[in-house]
Amino acid sequence: MGADRLGSLAACLDGVHPDDVAIWAEFAEHYCDSKKPHVTEVETDLAAHIHDKNSKLAPGDREYLAPPPGVLKKMIKAKGRFYLTLKRDGEKAAERLFNIVHDGLQLDRLGQRIEMDEWEANIQVLLAQAGVWESLPKKLRDLIERTTRPWITVAIDCASRCILALSFSRYDPSHRSALRALEMAVSDKTLISFAAGTQQRWIYGLIPEMVVTDAGAGFRHYRFRSAVSTLKALHLFPVSGRPQARGTIESFFSTCEKRFLHYFTGRTFRNIFERGDYDSAKNASLLFDQFCLYFTRAILDIYHQTPQENLNWATPADVWLRLSHKTSMMPPVNDEERRLIFGTPTKAAVTDKGIRAFGVYYQHPLLQKARYDDPRLPRKNLKARRIEIIRDRFNISRISFFAEGDWHEATTAIGLPDGITIWEWSGAAHFAMSENKANGALRLSIMLAEVNRQRLSGEAAMWASELGMEATTAKSFSDIERKYFPKDVINDMAKIDTELAQYVASTDPLGLPLSVIRDDSKPKNDEPDEALEKEDVEAGPSRAAFTPFRRRARDDNYRPFEE
């Protein structure tokens, strides 16, 4: 077609005076301008220019000729679409439009490549119900926002298009939201789908071979990058400004915009032309917690069960099952790995009873050895030695501490059952303190009974799913300690190996009471406590950020990427 076009143009210019061709070519170039003039405007300017030049000619000089109809347009088209797009729309637009596409990604196993990104959903959600909002003082209502646009950090497996993580937040994304999404991607999430009441279980979780993100601040943070490194995964930053380099996650966001958001009121739309006169804030009717629950249900029950053209009209769920039987993958992390990589690092004092946390003591021989080997000179009123620990919000019966160049696990001295979450334990402490107002004693029998009640009512499962909750930081743990565990838990049980009740899903998750430790404010101070002795020397980030954990080896046939 290009050769035919040039041949047709050459035939049109055959026998035309070179001076006329030069003028026509000059004005054909005027079309290639960022102001984007129309062809008709260029033809009008050319006619005026030729009339002006002919009016200044001496008698007997040759007059300049105007091009025949359609010739100027042919001269413009002969420059080619790439050149015209480059001159009129810019270099990036030309590269995006004429990008060369080969076979694309050739993925044949799960976890070979996962993509992560943050998305601000185009919908306004409420942060407080109408009755609660109207009861607030006017000054307070003027200071805070009633509506917000939720942020979602998503992780997707590129081979199956299955969603591995959905981390919701009211605030701008940070390394906390990125870390929590990565933690979800490599952890078992069946409890989340169980609590949300979805028809399909969230079985999609693995340790990835490659994590692809943009160069956002949250993904460049040392804690996120060290977590990826500890997982033995390759962290890839594609070229910025090219969304096609992360096409799978970008396509997912576009799908969510088109398929799910139109069910809700309060949409903000992508631009003012789509929004028109629609008042997004005024029409907002969905609470933030409701959005998190409904969006999770939409992904698990609709998105994963819908055939996709890119998967040869198979569903993501079917592709996941097929590839999981065909090729091997690294399974999700266990509880110890999850705590070491994604737990909350902080510092704690070592006493003769061990380390105190959540009203109980954790004991281990190496803890007392660290106390004996304290290198500081003895003096009066010397404070206890502090060491680095990692807390686990999903299992408070165990903590990790650093001693003798490695991480070790310490258990509670009172034999606390495995699997009690920080939400259950704090709720039980709140109940015990309210039941025994005389002295506020925390009795183990009362607290374990309350933990079982929370599990049987569905409250515990909803809290552990963390839907709609902000990240738990070191400051959060400090506030919990100060508010709910000022005294030690009293072991008043004769039977030590107490069994906990199984989790029960509520028929109405949104009707459950909120956790007593829920804090919807912006997370702050998630770094380890820096209130150390003068003799202590802090050298850079916490050691917990670079956990020297020895994970199980991959198969001998494993290759992170192929030529």
C-alpha positions as CSV (number, residue, x, y, z in Angstrom):
1,M,0.0,0.0,0.0
2,G,2.8,2.4,0.8
3,A,4.5,1.8,-2.6
4,D,1.2,2.3,-4.4
5,R,0.6,5.5,-2.6
6,L,4.0,6.9,-3.4
7,G,3.6,5.8,-7.0
8,S,0.2,7.6,-7.3
9,L,1.7,10.7,-5.8
10,A,4.7,10.6,-8.3
11,A,2.2,10.4,-11.2
12,C,0.3,13.4,-9.9
13,L,3.5,15.5,-9.6
14,D,4.8,14.4,-13.0
15,G,5.4,17.6,-15.1
16,V,4.8,20.0,-12.2
17,H,7.3,22.8,-11.9
18,P,9.8,22.1,-9.0
19,D,9.1,25.5,-7.4
20,D,5.5,24.6,-7.1
21,V,6.3,21.2,-5.6
22,A,8.6,22.9,-3.1
23,I,5.8,25.2,-1.9
24,W,3.3,22.4,-1.7
25,A,5.8,20.3,0.3
26,E,6.4,23.1,2.7
27,F,2.7,23.5,3.5
28,A,2.3,19.7,3.7
29,E,4.8,19.9,6.5
30,H,2.6,22.5,8.2
31,Y,0.1,19.8,8.8
32,C,2.7,17.9,10.9
33,D,2.4,20.3,13.9
34,S,1.5,19.8,17.6
35,K,-1.3,22.4,17.1
36,K,-3.0,19.7,14.9
37,P,-4.4,21.9,12.0
38,H,-7.0,20.4,9.7
39,V,-6.2,19.6,6.1
40,T,-8.7,22.2,5.0
41,E,-6.9,24.9,7.0
42,V,-3.6,24.0,5.4
43,E,-5.1,24.1,1.9
44,T,-6.6,27.5,2.7
45,D,-3.3,28.9,3.9
46,L,-1.5,27.5,0.9
47,A,-4.0,29.1,-1.5
48,A,-3.5,32.5,0.3
49,H,0.3,32.1,0.2
50,I,0.3,31.4,-3.6
51,H,-2.1,34.4,-4.2
52,D,0.2,36.6,-2.2
53,K,3.3,35.5,-4.1
54,N,1.6,35.9,-7.5
55,S,0.5,39.4,-6.7
56,K,4.2,40.4,-6.2
57,L,5.4,39.0,-9.5
58,A,6.9,41.2,-12.3
59,P,5.1,41.2,-15.7
60,G,6.1,38.2,-17.7
61,D,7.1,36.0,-14.7
62,R,5.7,32.6,-14.3
63,E,2.8,32.4,-11.9
64,Y,2.8,29.8,-9.1
65,L,0.2,27.1,-9.4
66,A,-2.1,25.7,-6.7
67,P,-2.2,21.9,-6.3
68,P,-5.0,20.0,-8.0
69,P,-7.7,18.8,-5.6
70,G,-6.5,15.9,-3.4
71,V,-2.8,16.3,-4.2
72,L,-1.9,18.1,-1.0
73,K,-3.7,15.4,1.0
74,K,-1.7,12.8,-0.8
75,M,1.5,14.5,-0.1
76,I,0.6,14.6,3.6
77,K,-0.4,10.9,3.7
78,A,2.9,10.0,1.9
79,K,4.8,11.0,5.1
80,G,3.3,7.9,6.9
81,R,1.2,7.5,10.0
82,F,4.1,7.1,12.3
83,Y,5.7,10.4,11.3
84,L,2.4,12.2,11.4
85,T,1.5,10.8,14.9
86,L,5.0,11.6,16.1
87,K,4.8,15.3,15.0
88,R,1.1,15.8,16.0
89,D,0.7,13.7,19.2
90,G,4.3,13.4,20.5
91,E,6.9,10.7,20.8
92,K,5.2,8.7,23.6
93,A,1.9,8.5,21.7
94,A,3.7,7.3,18.6
95,E,5.6,4.7,20.5
96,R,2.5,3.5,22.2
97,L,0.4,3.3,19.0
98,F,3.2,1.7,16.9
99,N,4.7,-0.5,19.6
100,I,5.8,-3.8,18.1
101,V,4.1,-6.8,19.6
102,H,5.7,-10.2,19.4
103,D,4.3,-13.4,21.0
104,G,4.0,-11.8,24.4
105,L,4.7,-13.6,27.7
106,Q,5.1,-17.4,27.4
107,L,4.1,-18.6,30.8
108,D,3.6,-22.3,31.5
109,R,3.5,-22.5,35.3
110,L,1.9,-20.8,38.3
111,G,3.9,-18.2,40.1
112,Q,6.3,-17.8,37.2
113,R,5.4,-14.1,37.1
114,I,3.1,-12.2,39.4
115,E,2.3,-8.5,38.9
116,M,1.4,-6.0,41.7
117,D,0.1,-2.5,41.5
118,E,-2.1,0.0,43.4
119,W,-5.5,1.2,42.2
120,E,-7.6,4.0,43.4
121,A,-11.1,2.8,42.7
122,N,-13.4,5.3,40.9
123,I,-16.0,5.3,43.6
124,Q,-16.8,7.4,46.6
125,V,-17.5,5.4,49.8
126,L,-18.7,6.5,53.2
127,L,-16.5,6.4,56.3
128,A,-19.4,6.8,58.7
129,Q,-23.1,6.0,58.7
130,A,-25.6,8.7,58.4
131,G,-26.7,8.6,62.0
132,V,-23.2,8.6,63.3
133,W,-22.1,11.4,61.0
134,E,-25.0,13.6,61.9
135,S,-24.3,13.2,65.7
136,L,-20.8,14.6,65.3
137,P,-20.2,18.2,66.2
138,K,-20.1,20.6,63.2
139,K,-16.5,21.6,63.9
140,L,-15.4,18.0,63.8
141,R,-17.4,17.3,60.6
142,D,-15.6,20.3,59.0
143,L,-12.2,18.9,59.9
144,I,-12.7,15.3,58.6
145,E,-13.9,13.8,55.3
146,R,-17.1,11.8,55.3
147,T,-16.3,10.1,51.9
148,T,-13.1,8.8,50.4
149,R,-12.0,6.8,47.4
150,P,-10.6,3.4,48.5
151,W,-7.1,2.2,47.5
152,I,-6.6,-1.4,46.5
153,T,-3.3,-3.1,46.3
154,V,-3.6,-6.2,44.0
155,A,-1.4,-9.1,43.1
156,I,-2.3,-11.3,40.1
157,D,-0.8,-14.5,38.7
158,C,-0.1,-13.8,35.0
159,A,-0.3,-17.5,33.9
160,S,-3.8,-18.1,35.3
161,R,-5.1,-14.5,35.8
162,C,-6.1,-15.5,39.3
163,I,-6.0,-12.8,42.0
164,L,-3.6,-13.6,44.8
165,A,-4.1,-10.5,47.0
166,L,-6.6,-7.7,47.6
167,S,-5.4,-5.2,50.3
168,F,-7.8,-2.4,51.0
169,S,-6.9,1.0,52.6
170,R,-8.5,4.4,53.2
171,Y,-5.2,6.1,52.7
172,D,-2.6,6.6,50.0
173,P,-0.6,3.4,49.4
174,S,2.6,2.8,51.2
175,H,5.0,0.0,51.9
176,R,2.6,-1.2,54.6
177,S,-0.2,-1.9,52.0
178,A,2.4,-3.3,49.6
179,L,3.7,-5.7,52.3
180,R,0.3,-6.8,53.3
181,A,-0.6,-7.6,49.7
182,L,2.6,-9.6,49.3
183,E,1.8,-11.4,52.6
184,M,-1.7,-12.3,51.3
185,A,-0.2,-13.5,48.0
186,V,2.1,-16.1,49.7
187,S,-0.4,-17.1,52.5
188,D,-3.4,-19.3,52.8
189,K,-6.5,-17.1,52.4
190,T,-9.4,-19.6,52.8
191,L,-10.4,-18.0,56.1
192,I,-11.0,-14.7,54.2
193,S,-13.4,-16.3,51.7
194,F,-15.0,-18.2,54.6
195,A,-15.6,-15.0,56.6
196,A,-16.8,-13.1,53.5
197,G,-19.3,-15.8,52.7
198,T,-18.2,-16.4,49.1
199,Q,-19.3,-19.4,47.1
200,Q,-15.8,-20.2,46.0
201,R,-12.9,-20.6,48.4
202,W,-9.8,-18.4,48.0
203,I,-7.3,-21.2,47.3
204,Y,-4.9,-19.2,45.2
205,G,-1.6,-18.7,47.0
206,L,2.0,-19.5,46.3
207,I,5.6,-18.3,46.6
208,P,6.4,-16.5,43.3
209,E,9.4,-16.8,41.1
210,M,9.2,-13.2,39.9
211,V,7.4,-10.1,41.3
212,V,6.8,-7.3,38.8
213,T,5.9,-3.9,40.2
214,D,6.2,-0.2,39.2
215,A,8.7,2.1,40.8
216,G,6.3,3.4,43.4
217,A,7.6,4.4,46.9
218,G,5.9,1.4,48.6
219,F,7.5,-1.1,46.2
220,R,10.9,0.5,46.5
221,H,10.9,0.5,50.3
222,Y,13.6,-1.6,51.9
223,R,11.1,-3.7,53.9
224,F,9.1,-4.7,50.8
225,R,12.3,-5.5,48.8
226,S,13.8,-7.5,51.6
227,A,10.6,-9.5,51.9
228,V,10.8,-10.3,48.2
229,S,14.5,-11.2,48.5
230,T,13.8,-13.5,51.5
231,L,11.2,-15.3,49.4
232,K,14.0,-16.0,46.9
233,A,12.0,-14.2,44.2
234,L,13.2,-11.9,41.5
235,H,12.0,-8.3,41.8
236,L,11.6,-6.6,38.4
237,F,10.9,-2.9,37.7
238,P,9.8,-2.5,34.1
239,V,10.5,0.6,32.1
240,S,8.3,3.5,33.5
241,G,5.7,5.0,31.3
242,R,4.9,1.7,29.5
243,P,1.8,0.2,31.1
244,Q,2.0,-2.6,28.5
245,A,5.0,-3.9,30.4
246,R,2.5,-4.8,33.2
247,G,-0.4,-5.5,30.9
248,T,-2.0,-8.2,33.0
249,I,-2.6,-6.1,36.1
250,E,-3.6,-3.0,34.0
251,S,-6.1,-5.1,32.1
252,F,-7.6,-6.3,35.4
253,F,-8.1,-2.8,36.7
254,S,-9.9,-1.9,33.4
255,T,-12.1,-5.0,33.8
256,C,-13.1,-4.0,37.4
257,E,-13.9,-0.5,36.1
258,K,-16.2,-1.8,33.4
259,R,-17.8,-4.8,35.1
260,F,-18.2,-4.2,38.8
261,L,-18.3,-0.5,39.7
262,H,-21.5,0.3,37.8
263,Y,-23.4,-1.8,40.4
264,F,-22.7,0.9,43.1
265,T,-23.7,4.5,43.5
266,G,-21.1,7.2,44.2
267,R,-18.9,6.4,41.1
268,T,-16.4,9.1,40.3
269,F,-15.8,7.9,36.7
270,R,-12.5,8.2,34.8
271,N,-13.0,11.8,33.5
272,I,-15.4,14.7,33.7
273,F,-17.0,13.8,30.4
274,E,-18.1,10.4,31.7
275,R,-19.2,11.9,35.0
276,G,-21.2,14.8,33.6
277,D,-23.4,16.4,36.3
278,Y,-23.3,13.3,38.5
279,D,-22.5,14.3,42.2
280,S,-20.3,11.4,43.4
281,A,-20.0,12.5,47.0
282,K,-23.8,13.2,47.4
283,N,-24.7,9.9,45.9
284,A,-22.2,7.9,48.0
285,S,-24.2,5.2,49.9
286,L,-21.7,2.4,50.4
287,L,-19.7,2.1,53.6
288,F,-16.0,1.3,53.2
289,D,-16.4,-2.1,55.0
290,Q,-19.3,-2.9,52.7
291,F,-17.2,-2.1,49.6
292,C,-14.3,-4.3,50.8
293,L,-16.7,-7.2,51.4
294,Y,-18.7,-6.9,48.2
295,F,-15.6,-6.4,46.0
296,T,-14.0,-9.5,47.5
297,R,-17.1,-11.5,46.7
298,A,-17.2,-10.1,43.1
299,I,-13.6,-11.2,42.5
300,L,-13.9,-14.7,43.9
301,D,-17.4,-15.6,42.7
302,I,-17.6,-13.7,39.4
303,Y,-14.2,-12.8,38.1
304,H,-12.5,-16.1,38.8
305,Q,-15.5,-18.0,37.3
306,T,-15.8,-16.0,34.0
307,P,-14.2,-17.2,30.8
308,Q,-11.6,-14.9,29.3
309,E,-10.4,-14.6,25.7
310,N,-6.8,-14.4,26.8
311,L,-7.2,-17.8,28.4
312,N,-8.7,-19.4,25.3
313,W,-12.2,-18.9,26.9
314,A,-11.3,-20.8,30.0
315,T,-11.9,-19.3,33.5
316,P,-9.0,-18.3,35.8
317,A,-10.1,-20.9,38.3
318,D,-10.0,-23.7,35.6
319,V,-6.5,-22.6,34.4
320,W,-5.2,-22.6,38.0
321,L,-6.4,-26.2,38.6
322,R,-5.0,-27.3,35.2
323,L,-1.6,-25.8,35.7
324,S,-1.4,-26.9,39.4
325,H,-1.7,-30.5,38.2
326,K,0.6,-30.0,35.2
327,T,3.6,-28.2,36.8
328,S,5.0,-27.8,40.3
329,M,4.9,-24.6,42.3
330,M,6.1,-23.4,45.7
331,P,3.2,-23.7,48.2
332,P,2.3,-20.8,50.5
333,V,4.4,-20.0,53.5
334,N,3.8,-21.7,56.9
335,D,3.1,-19.8,60.2
336,E,6.8,-19.6,61.2
337,E,7.8,-18.3,57.8
338,R,5.0,-15.8,57.7
339,R,5.9,-14.4,61.1
340,L,9.6,-14.1,60.3
341,I,9.1,-12.4,57.0
342,F,5.9,-10.3,57.6
343,G,5.7,-10.1,61.4
344,T,6.0,-6.8,63.2
345,P,9.5,-6.1,64.4
346,T,10.0,-4.4,67.7
347,K,12.2,-4.6,70.9
348,A,11.4,-6.0,74.3
349,A,13.1,-6.3,77.7
350,V,14.4,-9.6,78.9
351,T,13.6,-10.3,82.6
352,D,14.0,-13.3,84.8
353,K,10.5,-14.4,83.6
354,G,11.4,-14.0,80.0
355,I,9.8,-11.5,77.5
356,R,6.5,-10.0,78.4
357,A,3.9,-9.4,75.6
358,F,0.1,-9.4,75.6
359,G,0.0,-10.0,79.3
360,V,1.9,-13.3,79.2
361,Y,5.6,-14.2,79.3
362,Y,7.6,-16.0,76.6
363,Q,10.5,-18.1,77.9
364,H,13.5,-19.8,76.2
365,P,16.9,-20.8,77.4
366,L,18.6,-18.5,75.0
367,L,16.7,-15.5,76.4
368,Q,18.2,-16.1,79.9
369,K,21.6,-16.7,78.3
370,A,21.3,-13.3,76.6
371,R,20.5,-11.8,80.0
372,Y,23.5,-13.4,81.6
373,D,25.8,-12.3,78.7
374,D,24.7,-8.7,79.0
375,P,27.9,-6.8,78.1
376,R,27.0,-3.6,80.0
377,L,28.7,-2.8,83.3
378,P,26.5,-3.5,86.3
379,R,25.2,-0.4,88.2
380,K,22.3,0.6,90.3
381,N,18.9,0.8,88.6
382,L,20.2,-0.6,85.3
383,K,17.4,-1.3,83.0
384,A,16.8,-4.8,81.6
385,R,18.5,-5.7,78.4
386,R,16.4,-5.2,75.2
387,I,16.5,-7.6,72.2
388,E,14.8,-7.7,68.9
389,I,11.6,-9.7,68.6
390,I,9.0,-10.2,65.9
391,R,5.3,-10.4,66.9
392,D,2.6,-12.2,65.0
393,R,-0.9,-10.8,64.9
394,F,-2.3,-14.2,63.8
395,N,-0.8,-16.3,66.5
396,I,0.2,-14.7,69.8
397,S,1.2,-18.0,71.4
398,R,4.7,-17.7,69.8
399,I,7.2,-14.9,69.1
400,S,10.5,-14.9,67.4
401,F,13.6,-13.3,69.0
402,F,17.2,-12.8,67.7
403,A,20.0,-14.3,69.7
404,E,23.5,-15.7,68.8
405,G,23.2,-14.7,65.2
406,D,19.9,-16.4,64.4
407,W,16.2,-16.2,64.9
408,H,14.6,-18.5,67.5
409,E,11.0,-19.2,68.6
410,A,9.7,-18.8,72.1
411,T,6.4,-20.0,73.5
412,T,4.3,-18.8,76.4
413,A,5.0,-20.0,79.9
414,I,1.3,-20.6,80.6
415,G,0.8,-22.9,77.6
416,L,-1.4,-20.7,75.6
417,P,-3.2,-22.7,72.7
418,D,-1.9,-22.1,69.2
419,G,-3.7,-19.9,66.8
420,I,-5.2,-17.2,69.0
421,T,-5.1,-13.9,67.1
422,I,-4.4,-10.5,68.6
423,W,-8.1,-9.4,67.9
424,E,-9.5,-12.4,69.8
425,W,-7.0,-12.0,72.7
426,S,-7.6,-8.2,73.0
427,G,-11.4,-8.7,72.8
428,A,-11.2,-11.3,75.6
429,A,-9.1,-9.0,77.7
430,H,-11.7,-6.2,77.2
431,F,-14.4,-8.6,78.3
432,A,-12.5,-9.9,81.3
433,M,-11.8,-6.4,82.5
434,S,-15.4,-5.3,82.2
435,E,-16.6,-8.4,84.0
436,N,-14.3,-8.0,86.9
437,K,-14.2,-4.3,87.4
438,A,-13.2,-4.6,91.1
439,N,-9.6,-5.5,90.4
440,G,-9.5,-5.8,86.6
441,A,-7.8,-9.3,86.8
442,L,-7.2,-11.1,83.6
443,R,-8.0,-14.8,84.2
444,L,-7.1,-17.3,81.5
445,S,-10.2,-19.3,81.9
446,I,-12.5,-16.3,81.3
447,M,-10.4,-15.1,78.4
448,L,-10.3,-18.5,76.6
449,A,-14.1,-18.9,77.1
450,E,-14.5,-15.5,75.4
451,V,-12.2,-16.5,72.6
452,N,-14.4,-19.5,71.9
453,R,-17.6,-17.4,72.0
454,Q,-16.0,-15.0,69.4
455,R,-15.2,-17.9,67.2
456,L,-18.7,-19.4,67.4
457,S,-20.4,-16.1,66.7
458,G,-18.4,-15.4,63.6
459,E,-16.6,-12.3,65.0
460,A,-13.2,-13.9,65.2
461,A,-13.2,-15.0,61.5
462,M,-14.3,-11.6,60.3
463,W,-11.5,-9.9,62.3
464,A,-8.8,-12.3,61.2
465,S,-9.8,-11.7,57.6
466,E,-8.7,-8.0,58.1
467,L,-11.2,-6.8,55.5
468,G,-11.4,-3.0,55.8
469,M,-8.7,-2.9,58.5
470,E,-5.6,-0.7,58.3
471,A,-2.1,-2.2,58.8
472,T,-1.0,-3.2,62.3
473,T,2.2,-1.4,63.2
474,A,4.6,-1.5,66.2
475,K,2.7,1.5,67.6
476,S,-0.5,-0.5,67.4
477,F,1.0,-3.2,69.5
478,S,2.3,-0.7,72.0
479,D,-1.2,0.9,72.3
480,I,-2.8,-2.5,72.8
481,E,-0.3,-3.4,75.5
482,R,-0.9,-0.2,77.4
483,K,-4.7,-0.3,77.1
484,Y,-5.7,-4.0,77.5
485,F,-2.7,-5.7,79.3
486,P,-1.5,-3.5,82.1
487,K,-1.6,-6.6,84.3
488,D,-0.4,-10.2,83.8
489,V,-2.8,-12.9,82.8
490,I,-3.5,-15.2,85.7
491,N,-3.4,-18.9,84.9
492,D,-6.3,-20.4,86.8
493,M,-6.8,-23.5,84.7
494,A,-5.9,-27.0,85.8
495,K,-6.0,-28.4,82.3
496,I,-3.2,-26.9,80.2
497,D,-3.9,-28.3,76.7
498,T,-7.1,-26.4,76.1
499,E,-8.8,-26.9,72.7
500,L,-10.1,-23.9,70.9
501,A,-13.4,-23.8,69.0
502,Q,-13.5,-23.9,65.2
503,Y,-14.1,-20.7,63.3
504,V,-17.8,-20.1,62.3
505,A,-18.8,-17.8,59.5
506,S,-21.6,-15.3,60.2
507,T,-24.7,-15.1,58.0
508,D,-24.4,-11.3,58.2
509,P,-20.7,-10.3,58.4
510,L,-21.5,-6.6,58.2
511,G,-23.8,-6.9,61.3
512,L,-20.9,-8.1,63.5
513,P,-19.5,-5.7,66.1
514,L,-16.1,-4.0,65.3
515,S,-13.0,-5.3,67.0
516,V,-12.1,-3.4,70.2
517,I,-8.6,-2.8,68.8
518,R,-9.6,-1.5,65.4
519,D,-7.9,1.7,64.5
520,D,-9.0,3.4,61.3
521,S,-6.4,6.2,61.5
522,K,-3.5,6.4,59.2
523,P,-0.8,3.9,60.4
524,K,2.3,5.5,61.8
525,N,5.6,4.5,63.3
526,D,5.8,0.9,62.1
527,E,9.6,0.8,62.7
528,P,11.1,-0.8,65.8
529,D,11.1,1.1,69.1
530,E,14.1,3.4,69.3
531,A,14.0,4.1,73.0
532,L,17.2,2.3,73.8
533,E,19.8,2.5,76.5
534,K,22.6,5.0,75.9
535,E,25.1,2.1,75.5
536,D,23.0,0.6,72.6
537,V,24.1,1.6,69.2
538,E,21.6,1.5,66.3
539,A,23.2,0.7,62.9
540,G,20.6,1.2,60.1
541,P,17.3,-0.6,59.7
542,S,16.0,-3.3,62.0
543,R,17.6,-6.7,61.5
544,A,14.1,-8.2,61.2
545,A,13.9,-6.4,57.8
546,F,16.6,-8.8,56.4
547,T,15.6,-12.0,58.0
548,P,18.3,-14.7,57.5
549,F,15.7,-17.4,57.3
550,R,16.6,-20.6,55.6
551,R,13.6,-21.7,53.5
552,R,13.2,-25.1,52.1
553,A,15.0,-25.6,48.8
554,R,13.2,-25.6,45.5
555,D,13.3,-28.6,43.1
556,D,16.5,-29.3,41.2
557,N,14.6,-28.7,38.0
558,Y,13.5,-25.2,39.0
559,R,14.7,-22.3,36.8
560,P,13.6,-18.8,37.8
561,F,13.5,-17.8,34.1
562,E,14.4,-19.3,30.8
563,E,16.3,-18.0,27.8
